[in-house]
Amino acid sequence: MSDGIIEDEGCIAHERQVLAAHREELAQRKRELSAFSDRLNQFEAQYNEVVASLYIELDLLHYDISQLNGAAEFHETIQDEEYSEDGDIDSEDCESTVGERRPTPTQDIKDLFRHAAKSIHPDLAGNEDDRTHRTDYMAQINEAYRSGDFDQLRNVVDEFFETTPNTVDEVPDEELSRVQRLITKVKREIVQTESQIYHLQQSHLGIHLERVENAESEGWDYLFELATELRIELAAAVQEYELLSGEVYTNE
């Protein structure tokens, strides 16, 4: 075995270790996302029961008060430019959604598709399970090809080779490039998952959940205190509404 082949195999082995580490990190981030989503869902029921109805009633009261004060403003939700003067949908809008044509495949996509078909085609299957496996990947490859999406097509091909080892011989350079692309893909998924966790944490419910947990660690009930404050605001709003309207407020 030549020194070059040994060196290539060493690089591939190292990159596979890197890939495995990133995949484990991604799995951990996904577990964190799932766990936080579960906590948020459980908290949402508690939040709705204790304070959500108070927020809604207070908002409605503030709106009624603004109406009585003559300060309510209304905004059109339908943009005029979406429609032509005779009331029909704008012809330009129609052209963007009707009769869309799939992009013409580039030569790069054609070349990659041919390579994929020669390696993945179901007729190359050794048994029924393998045929089913290949058929699924060929369907994904065909869709990516028809869409003219080179990156998606390459991702599908990379995943096939990764999940179906020893089916087609690859030269070391091709295998190394494929593993490196998979590393890039997994790292991107890690960033996306971390972003999802962050946005959940910064959501309305996420912020309240953090405050609830901090309050619990300090020995007091955040939702109870929040509900108490909202009831005080609600009482003041009811008083203002009755003063302006001359009517007794009823929550209907």
C-alpha positions as MATLAB code, in Angstrom:
seq = 'MSDGIIEDEGCIAHERQVLAAHREELAQRKRELSAFSDRLNQFEAQYNEVVASLYIELDLLHYDISQLNGAAEFHETIQDEEYSEDGDIDSEDCESTVGERRPTPTQDIKDLFRHAAKSIHPDLAGNEDDRTHRTDYMAQINEAYRSGDFDQLRNVVDEFFETTPNTVDEVPDEELSRVQRLITKVKREIVQTESQIYHLQQSHLGIHLERVENAESEGWDYLFELATELRIELAAAVQEYELLSGEVYTNE';
ca = [
       0.000    0.000    0.000;
       1.461    3.356   -1.017;
       2.175    6.170    1.410;
      -0.414    8.357   -0.388;
      -3.226    5.865    0.162;
      -2.258    5.415    3.820;
      -2.243    9.197    4.294;
      -5.656    9.522    2.621;
      -7.116    6.800    4.810;
      -5.703    8.553    7.872;
      -7.359   11.837    6.847;
     -10.662   10.098    6.212;
     -10.523    8.332    9.572;
      -9.823   11.634   11.327;
     -12.656   13.425    9.542;
     -15.032   10.585   10.400;
     -14.123   11.064   14.067;
     -14.882   14.773   13.699;
     -18.189   13.928   12.008;
     -19.113   11.510   14.786;
     -18.366   14.150   17.432;
     -20.499   16.751   15.664;
     -23.325   14.255   15.257;
     -23.254   13.546   18.984;
     -23.315   17.289   19.670;
     -26.289   17.671   17.307;
     -28.102   14.812   19.046;
     -27.499   16.509   22.405;
     -28.826   19.853   21.108;
     -31.921   18.129   19.728;
     -32.506   16.463   23.096;
     -32.219   19.884   24.756;
     -34.694   21.345   22.250;
     -37.149   18.518   22.824;
     -36.866   18.780   26.609;
     -37.369   22.560   26.610;
     -40.324   22.274   24.215;
     -41.934   19.768   26.580;
     -41.386   22.078   29.562;
     -42.836   24.987   27.620;
     -45.922   23.001   26.617;
     -46.548   21.951   30.205;
     -46.065   25.499   31.423;
     -48.427   26.887   28.768;
     -51.390   25.046   30.320;
     -50.535   26.459   33.744;
     -49.999   29.950   32.337;
     -53.316   29.909   30.477;
     -55.171   28.779   33.576;
     -53.694   31.419   35.893;
     -53.061   34.608   33.915;
     -53.891   34.347   30.186;
     -57.606   35.079   30.665;
     -56.722   38.156   32.752;
     -54.461   39.487   29.992;
     -57.210   38.977   27.409;
     -59.859   40.702   29.529;
     -57.520   43.612   30.244;
     -56.691   44.048   26.563;
     -60.380   44.059   25.629;
     -61.129   46.604   28.312;
     -58.319   48.880   27.122;
     -59.722   48.654   23.606;
     -63.221   49.569   24.794;
     -61.799   52.498   26.734;
     -59.886   53.726   23.695;
     -63.133   53.525   21.708;
     -64.898   55.633   24.292;
     -62.052   58.124   24.172;
     -62.317   58.280   20.399;
     -58.745   57.090   19.986;
     -59.299   53.786   18.224;
     -57.639   53.414   14.864;
     -58.404   50.885   12.218;
     -55.993   49.556    9.652;
     -56.767   47.834    6.389;
     -55.311   44.341    6.282;
     -55.595   43.852    2.529;
     -53.088   45.729    0.413;
     -54.576   47.495   -2.630;
     -51.656   46.596   -4.841;
     -52.637   42.929   -4.698;
     -55.711   43.742   -6.771;
     -56.316   45.462  -10.104;
     -58.773   48.313  -10.525;
     -61.645   46.040  -11.615;
     -61.340   43.957   -8.433;
     -59.627   40.953   -9.999;
     -56.337   39.561   -8.780;
     -53.390   41.372  -10.316;
     -52.246   39.646  -13.490;
     -48.594   39.920  -12.399;
     -49.464   38.058   -9.208;
     -51.099   35.334  -11.271;
     -48.026   35.010  -13.433;
     -45.904   34.393  -10.346;
     -48.046   31.492   -9.103;
     -49.687   29.949  -12.152;
     -47.916   27.994  -14.825;
     -44.570   27.947  -13.064;
     -41.883   26.089  -14.957;
     -39.231   23.988  -13.364;
     -35.708   25.337  -13.904;
     -33.576   23.828  -16.651;
     -30.963   21.555  -15.005;
     -27.400   22.812  -15.226;
     -24.608   20.594  -16.511;
     -23.325   20.126  -12.946;
     -26.711   18.801  -11.873;
     -26.922   16.519  -14.907;
     -23.472   15.092  -14.195;
     -24.245   14.514  -10.516;
     -27.597   12.960  -11.378;
     -25.976   10.496  -13.791;
     -23.377    9.574  -11.160;
     -26.117    9.078   -8.578;
     -28.290    6.976  -10.865;
     -25.373    4.673  -11.716;
     -24.640    4.140   -8.021;
     -28.098    4.185   -6.428;
     -30.561    2.831   -8.995;
     -32.902    0.178   -7.487;
     -31.893   -2.325  -10.192;
     -28.522   -2.533   -8.430;
     -30.184   -3.858   -5.259;
     -29.042   -7.150   -3.798;
     -32.332   -7.891   -2.006;
     -35.823   -6.470   -1.435;
     -34.832   -4.355    1.563;
     -31.981   -2.860   -0.424;
     -34.344   -2.206   -3.352;
     -36.777   -0.365   -1.067;
     -33.893    1.632    0.389;
     -32.605    2.591   -3.049;
     -36.088    3.365   -4.388;
     -36.624    5.885   -1.603;
     -33.320    7.618   -2.344;
     -33.970    7.609   -6.103;
     -37.291    9.365   -5.488;
     -35.467   12.064   -3.495;
     -32.803   12.325   -6.203;
     -35.404   12.690   -8.956;
     -37.208   15.437   -7.035;
     -33.991   17.369   -6.396;
     -33.059   17.017  -10.080;
     -36.448   18.254  -11.289;
     -36.215   21.201   -8.890;
     -32.754   22.094  -10.150;
     -31.447   22.031   -6.563;
     -27.793   20.990   -6.789;
     -27.128   21.257   -3.047;
     -30.125   19.107   -2.163;
     -29.168   16.551   -4.802;
     -25.642   16.340   -3.415;
     -26.961   16.039    0.139;
     -29.146   13.080   -0.853;
     -26.228   11.378   -2.624;
     -23.955   11.958    0.381;
     -26.559   10.537    2.748;
     -26.998    7.454    0.570;
     -23.283    6.676    0.597;
     -23.158    7.315    4.342;
     -26.125    5.066    5.157;
     -25.242    2.379    2.607;
     -21.576    1.503    3.179;
     -19.588   -0.740    0.865;
     -22.151   -0.623   -1.933;
     -20.025    1.373   -4.374;
     -16.302    1.876   -4.294;
     -15.219    5.494   -3.896;
     -11.814    6.899   -4.522;
     -10.336    8.391   -1.318;
     -10.615   11.992   -2.522;
     -14.345   11.577   -3.188;
     -14.964    9.943    0.172;
     -12.977   12.628    1.996;
     -14.913   15.407    0.253;
     -18.214   13.714    1.052;
     -17.380   13.334    4.745;
     -16.288   16.976    4.913;
     -19.582   18.077    3.312;
     -21.448   16.039    5.904;
     -19.468   17.769    8.656;
     -20.482   21.145    7.248;
     -24.108   20.029    7.043;
     -24.197   18.734   10.622;
     -22.528   21.903   11.943;
     -25.185   23.957   10.154;
     -27.908   21.840   11.772;
     -26.315   22.434   15.184;
     -26.508   26.199   14.651;
     -30.123   25.931   13.495;
     -31.094   23.839   16.522;
     -29.369   26.253   18.902;
     -31.255   29.090   17.201;
     -34.547   27.272   17.749;
     -33.766   26.840   21.445;
     -32.832   30.522   21.753;
     -36.033   31.724   20.084;
     -38.152   29.519   22.343;
     -36.318   30.881   25.375;
     -36.915   34.465   24.198;
     -40.575   33.910   23.355;
     -43.342   35.357   25.548;
     -43.889   32.020   27.264;
     -40.167   31.296   27.464;
     -39.480   34.525   29.343;
     -42.320   33.861   31.794;
     -41.128   30.286   32.322;
     -37.656   31.529   33.231;
     -39.164   34.002   35.706;
     -41.318   31.262   37.241;
     -38.311   28.966   37.703;
     -36.175   31.770   39.147;
     -38.962   32.692   41.564;
     -39.371   29.079   42.651;
     -35.666   28.893   43.468;
     -36.126   31.999   45.636;
     -39.238   30.627   47.360;
     -42.062   32.691   45.882;
     -44.834   32.224   43.278;
     -44.310   34.375   40.193;
     -47.621   33.522   38.502;
     -49.597   34.285   41.662;
     -47.915   37.686   41.989;
     -48.449   38.396   38.286;
     -52.142   37.467   38.510;
     -52.503   39.759   41.541;
     -50.975   42.692   39.630;
     -53.223   42.025   36.647;
     -56.345   41.992   38.842;
     -55.342   45.376   40.280;
     -54.890   46.761   36.744;
     -58.173   45.180   35.717;
     -60.035   46.813   38.608;
     -58.632   50.226   37.644;
     -59.606   49.673   34.012;
     -63.138   48.657   34.998;
     -63.463   51.828   37.041;
     -62.288   53.947   34.101;
     -64.638   52.155   31.696;
     -67.671   52.673   33.955;
     -66.788   56.346   34.439;
     -66.567   56.946   30.677;
     -69.529   54.836   29.613;
     -71.910   55.412   32.474;
     -72.588   51.683   32.439;
     -71.828   48.846   34.783;
     -69.060   46.681   33.320;
     -69.926   43.080   32.659;
     -67.399   40.535   31.456;
     -69.296   38.922   28.587;
];
